Amino acid sequence: MGYGVSEVKGEELSKAPTTDVTNALAGRLAGVQVSGAGGGFAGSNITIRGFSTFTGSNQPLYVVDGIPLDNSGGSNSVNTGVVNSSRISDINPQDIESISVLKGAAATVLYGSRAASGVILITTKKAKKGSRNQISFGTNTAVGVISRMPEFQNEYSQGSNGVYNNSVTGSWGERIVGQTVTNWFGEQEQLKAYPNNIKDLLRHSINTVNDISFSGSSDKFDYRVSYGYTMETGLLPNNKLSRNNISANVSTQLTDKFKIGTSFSYVNNNSKRTQGGNQGANPL
């Protein structure tokens, strides 16, 4: 077949909530590769059936309830500045009814050249026909820890070619034996190693997702209003993301052949994050 269609239900996404909905697709669909998954602090790239262009974007087109959304991230280099996430991270995963992935040009012909790398269709939740007025509440908290630490040498000091130098970022200086040296601030100090300096710097990350929704339906009218709050902290101190989502889906059946509906969403996404690189040096 020249095309394929895969689907992920909203129930599967709610079992293990993520800050960025793109990370929720990792390992769930054949032919869909998610790289750079880093929670809500870093953009994740999705590639469907491999690369389709050398010079253009290989990112799929996102369509939410029939409306195409911009999936372009920031232009910051990974060596300087922070890594900007795409606007798809503004979507509350708890508001998603289903995600359909269209693979191949034959399946994406309706969306034109923008869909050359595939289409990800997102359908948000609406009140089910005939359902009573109800309130739904959900909460989830996850804790992230460092799985392993690299081994660092603590025998040689800052410097190069076996000579101590307080302005060099490498650790190729003289052997540490407790001698007195002049540090970066021009002060005299005893030279010693700090074997746990990076381990003591890193923290546990916390990801909390809370949402509440009100929905109901009658013969000619249905509605769903929801509010979601997401908070995530990074492994590095002073990294924090907070997001507020308010959305509403309302529709009414005016006649047997005419139905009108509207959807509204408000997103406030705020984050503080460290730089993704340090001019090629160790960012820690």
C-alpha positions in Angstrom: 0.0 0.0 0.0 1.2 3.5 -0.7 -0.1 4.9 2.5 -1.0 3.9 6.1 -3.0 5.1 9.0 -2.3 4.5 12.6 -4.3 5.6 15.7 -3.6 6.1 19.4 -6.6 6.5 21.8 -6.7 9.1 24.4 -7.0 6.5 27.1 -3.5 5.2 26.3 -2.1 8.7 26.6 -3.7 9.2 30.0 -2.1 6.1 31.5 1.3 7.7 31.6 0.8 11.5 31.1 3.6 13.5 29.5 4.1 17.3 29.4 4.7 17.3 25.6 2.2 15.2 23.6 4.9 14.4 21.0 6.8 12.4 23.6 3.7 10.3 24.1 4.0 8.8 20.6 7.4 7.3 21.3 7.4 3.6 20.7 3.6 3.4 20.1 3.4 3.6 16.3 5.2 1.6 13.6 7.2 3.8 11.2 7.1 6.9 13.6 10.4 7.9 15.1 10.5 10.3 18.1 13.9 11.7 18.8 15.1 14.2 21.4 12.4 13.4 23.9 13.1 15.6 26.9 9.9 16.3 28.6 8.5 19.8 28.3 12.0 21.5 28.3 13.2 20.4 24.9 11.6 20.1 21.5 11.0 16.5 20.2 11.3 15.7 16.5 8.9 13.3 14.9 9.9 11.6 11.6 7.3 9.5 9.7 8.8 6.8 7.4 12.2 8.4 7.3 13.4 11.7 5.8 11.7 13.1 2.7 13.9 16.2 2.1 17.5 17.2 2.6 17.0 20.9 2.8 13.4 21.4 4.0 11.6 20.4 7.1 10.9 16.7 7.8 8.4 17.5 10.5 4.8 16.3 10.0 1.8 18.6 9.7 -0.3 18.8 12.9 -4.0 19.2 12.4 -6.1 19.8 15.6 -9.9 19.5 15.1 -9.3 20.4 11.4 -7.1 23.4 12.1 -3.4 23.1 11.0 -0.9 24.3 13.7 2.6 25.5 13.4 5.1 22.9 14.6 8.3 24.9 14.0 10.5 25.3 17.0 13.1 27.9 17.7 16.2 28.7 15.5 18.6 28.5 18.5 21.7 26.4 18.0 22.1 23.4 20.3 25.4 24.9 21.2 24.1 28.3 22.4 20.9 29.3 24.0 18.0 27.3 25.2 16.2 24.6 23.1 12.8 26.0 22.1 9.9 23.5 22.0 7.2 23.7 19.3 3.7 25.0 19.8 2.4 21.4 19.9 3.6 21.3 23.5 0.8 23.8 24.3 -1.8 21.1 23.8 -3.0 19.4 27.0 -2.8 15.6 26.5 -5.8 15.1 28.8 -8.0 16.9 26.2 -7.1 14.5 23.4 -9.7 12.0 22.3 -7.4 10.3 19.7 -4.4 10.8 17.6 -4.3 9.5 14.0 -1.0 9.4 11.9 -1.3 9.5 8.2 1.7 8.1 6.4 2.5 8.5 2.8 1.6 11.1 0.1 -1.6 9.3 -0.9 -3.0 9.7 2.6 -2.0 13.4 2.9 -3.1 14.7 -0.5 -5.9 16.8 1.0 -3.4 18.9 2.9 -1.1 19.8 0.1 2.7 20.2 0.1 2.8 21.0 3.8 1.9 17.3 4.5 4.8 15.9 2.4 6.3 14.4 5.6 3.0 13.1 6.9 0.1 14.3 9.0 -0.8 13.9 12.7 -4.5 14.4 13.2 -5.5 15.3 16.8 -9.1 15.1 17.8 -10.0 16.7 21.1 -12.6 15.4 23.6 -16.3 16.4 23.3 -19.4 15.5 25.3 -20.8 12.2 24.2 -24.3 12.1 22.9 -26.9 11.5 25.6 -24.5 11.7 28.5 -25.6 13.4 31.7 -23.9 16.3 33.3 -20.7 15.1 34.9 -17.5 16.3 36.5 -14.2 14.5 35.9 -10.9 15.0 37.7 -7.5 13.5 37.2 -4.1 13.9 38.7 -0.7 12.3 38.1 2.7 12.8 39.6 5.9 11.4 38.3 9.5 11.6 39.7 12.5 11.4 37.5 16.0 10.3 38.8 19.4 10.0 37.2 19.7 6.4 36.0 23.5 6.4 35.9 26.5 8.8 36.2 29.6 8.8 34.0 32.9 8.1 35.6 35.1 11.2 36.2 38.8 11.3 36.9 39.7 13.1 40.1 43.5 12.7 39.9 44.5 15.7 37.7 43.6 19.3 38.2 42.3 22.1 35.9 44.8 23.0 33.2 46.6 21.5 30.2 49.9 19.7 29.4 50.4 18.8 33.1 50.4 22.5 34.1 47.7 24.0 36.4 45.8 26.9 34.7 42.7 28.4 36.3 41.4 29.8 33.0 41.4 26.5 31.1 38.2 24.4 31.0 40.0 21.0 30.6 41.3 18.8 33.4 44.7 18.0 32.1 46.7 19.9 34.7 49.2 18.7 37.3 48.5 15.8 39.7 46.5 16.8 42.7 48.6 16.4 45.9 47.2 19.2 48.1 49.5 21.9 46.8 48.5 25.6 47.1 47.4 27.3 43.8 45.8 30.6 42.8 42.2 30.2 41.7 40.1 32.1 39.2 39.3 34.8 41.7 43.0 35.4 42.5 42.8 33.8 45.9 45.1 31.2 47.3 43.5 27.8 48.0 44.5 24.2 48.5 44.1 22.1 45.4 41.7 19.2 45.9 39.2 17.2 43.9 35.4 17.3 44.2 34.3 13.9 43.2 30.6 14.5 43.8 30.3 18.0 42.4 28.0 17.0 39.5 26.0 14.4 41.5 25.3 17.0 44.2 24.2 19.6 41.6 21.5 17.4 40.0 18.1 17.0 41.5 15.1 14.7 41.1 12.7 16.0 38.5 9.0 16.3 39.3 6.1 16.2 36.7 2.6 16.9 38.0 -0.5 16.9 35.7 -3.9 17.9 37.1 -7.1 18.4 35.1 -10.8 18.9 35.7 -13.6 18.9 33.2 -17.3 19.6 33.1 -19.4 18.0 30.3 -23.0 17.2 29.5 -25.3 16.6 26.6 -29.0 16.8 25.7 -31.0 16.1 22.5 -29.9 19.4 20.9 -27.0 20.7 23.0 -23.7 19.4 24.3 -20.7 21.0 26.0 -17.3 20.2 27.5 -15.2 22.7 29.5 -11.9 21.7 31.0 -9.0 23.2 32.9 -5.5 21.7 33.2 -2.5 22.6 35.1 0.9 21.1 34.4 4.1 21.7 36.4 7.5 20.2 35.7 10.9 20.7 37.2 14.2 19.7 35.6 17.1 17.7 36.8 19.1 20.9 36.9 18.2 23.5 39.5 16.2 26.6 38.5 14.5 24.7 35.6 10.8 24.9 35.8 7.8 24.7 33.4 4.2 25.6 34.3 1.3 25.5 31.9 -2.4 26.4 32.3 -4.9 25.2 29.7 -8.5 26.2 29.4 -10.6 24.7 26.6 -14.3 24.5 25.7 -16.2 22.6 23.0 -19.8 23.6 22.5 -22.3 22.6 19.8 -26.0 22.8 19.2 -28.3 21.0 16.7 -30.5 23.8 15.3 -32.4 21.6 12.8 -32.3 18.0 11.7 -29.8 19.0 9.0 -27.9 21.9 10.5 -25.5 21.8 13.4 -23.3 24.6 14.7 -20.4 24.3 17.1 -17.4 26.2 18.4 -14.2 25.4 20.2 -12.0 27.6 22.3 -8.7 27.2 24.0 -6.4 29.4 26.1 -2.9 28.4 26.9 -0.4 30.1 29.2 3.0 28.3 29.0 5.9 29.7 31.0 9.3 28.1 31.5 12.8 28.8 32.8 15.5 26.7 31.4 19.3 26.6 31.1 21.2 26.8 27.9 21.5 23.7 25.8 25.3 24.2 25.3 28.3 26.2 26.4 30.2 27.0 23.2 31.4 23.4 23.0 32.6 23.2 26.6 31.1 21.2 29.4 27.7 23.0 30.2 27.8 21.6 33.8 
